[in-house]
Amino acid sequence: MTIKLKTAVLLLLPIGLGGCVSTEYARRDAGFATVSDTVAVAATKQTVWIQNKQQAQAISDKVKDLVARKPLDVDTAVQVALLNNRGLQAAYAYLGDGAADAWQSTMLINPTVALGLTGIGTPELEAWRAFEGMVATNILALATRKKNIEIADDRFRQAQLGAAVATLTLAADTRRAWINAVSALESVGQLQRAQAAADAASELASKLGETGAMGKASQAREHVFSAELAAQSARARLAARLAKEELTRLMGLWGTSADYQIQNSLAPLPKALAKRDTIEAEALQKRVDLGVSKLELAATAKAYGLTDATRYVTDFEILTGFETEREIEDEEKKVGTKGQVELEFVIPIFDSGKARLRKAELGYMRAANQLAEKAVNVRSEARSAYEAYRSNYEIAKHYRNSVLPLRTKIEEESLLSYNGMITNTFELLSDTRDKINSTLLSVNAKRDFWLAEANLLPAIYGGGAGEAAGPAEAASASESGSTGH
């Protein structure tokens, strides 16, 4: 009985050293609460990790209800994208990979069992002489288990923040796509109104030519202006269709669901700007991607410490087991069992671990410098986003309050003068063209402001701030080369 007990203890020793295995990472939605909470704060939207048919059907029904709203506003478009974009669901699968890796880190290396017989076929010993059993376990893995779990946990938290960054990026991209699509439709509307005026001018030129009041060259200028404006309108309609298609793609829509409607003009400028005097501090505190870099540095530091601690000993195993022998002495069989304990380790004769330690050191230095660079970039991106927001507001307001009213006044006065036979027809048409150009510039300036406004939250929370919108470019009638008279 004592021999059996000793044998059992020896066999179970490596398994007992492992203790219990944690399963906190084993949940199907492990870590997703962090993603959901971050998105709720930064984007004020809901996101879902779809993992079964019931969830998929419920989300599909909800998306259909959202898309059915007419017109589709920007907040609804962002919500549809967060619920329906399949690429985002793929990003959440990487979060699941991180949880599985962390779960795996809590598990011990499976022990190796070896069994052997000696003296097989010896007649006097009835088929065998000795029976051996050994169980091998990596002791170094047990000694470094806690540190490995901590590193895996940092990587898992990185995966959580990475999934949050992917979600915020999709939300920001969808918001910008909606703004571009609506702005493109607004430009189409302005060009269509301009086209009506250009067609009327072309027709008037033809009638004046019939009376001899306008030469052929002047008539041709009005005709080509109308024709090139028609081409520009066609390009604007194409741009509007492509902009809407990009929005459709981000929302993950297809088939009949893609036949949604959006409004045809952007909202007016707000009465006042949002104050962001501490935007740098906010960004440093709240940027999710900066948190990813911090966790990368922490995990790299722990890995560096682990490499340093295991520099010389890379493989250290304990082998426990038993040996049972049978002998015949004075025609009497004797059976004896004894326990065995062995240690195996690698002698660092050729590989002293210096190369591995240097590599780990360089990895830590790289992570530290990347974090420092990220902090500098975050500050700069926050300042740039607010500068673009404030400057584009002033530009758009200038067009709204100064340029357009003056152009409208000039056009009205020209029309009054024309009716009084004071101003000639050429000046009236030139003023009309200038008004068209200023209107298109105003539309672009308003678009740039709303894009800059959409970049503020990504600059604070992460998710891609996009390029800072520069001065509005003229998608104007003047690009056709017609300069009037």
Secondary structure, 3 states (H helix, E strand, C coil): CHHHHHHHHHHHHHHHHHCCCCCCCCCCCCCHHHHHHHHHHHCCCCCCCCCCHHHHHHHHHHHHHHHCCCCCCHHHHHHHHHHHCHHHHHHHHHHHHHHHHHHHHCCCCCCEEEEEEECCCCHHHCCCCEEEEEEEEEHHHHHCHHHHHHHHHHHHHHHHHHHHHHHHHHHHHHHHHHHHHHHHHHHHHHHHHHHHHHHHHHHHHHHHHHHCCCCHHHHHHHHHHHHHHHHHHHHHHHHHHHHHHHHHHHHCCCHHHHCCCCCCCCCCCCCCCCCCCCHHHHHHHHCHHHHHHHHHHHHHHHHHHHHHHCCCCCCEEEEEEEEEEEEEECCEEEEEEEEEEEEEECCCCCCCCHHHHHHHHHHHHHHHHHHHHHHHHHHHHHHHHHHHHHHHHHHHHHHHHHHHHHHHHHHHHHHHHHHCCCCCHHHHHHHHHHHHHHHHHHHHHHHHHHHHHHCHHHHHHCCCCCCCCCCCCCCCHHHHCCCCC
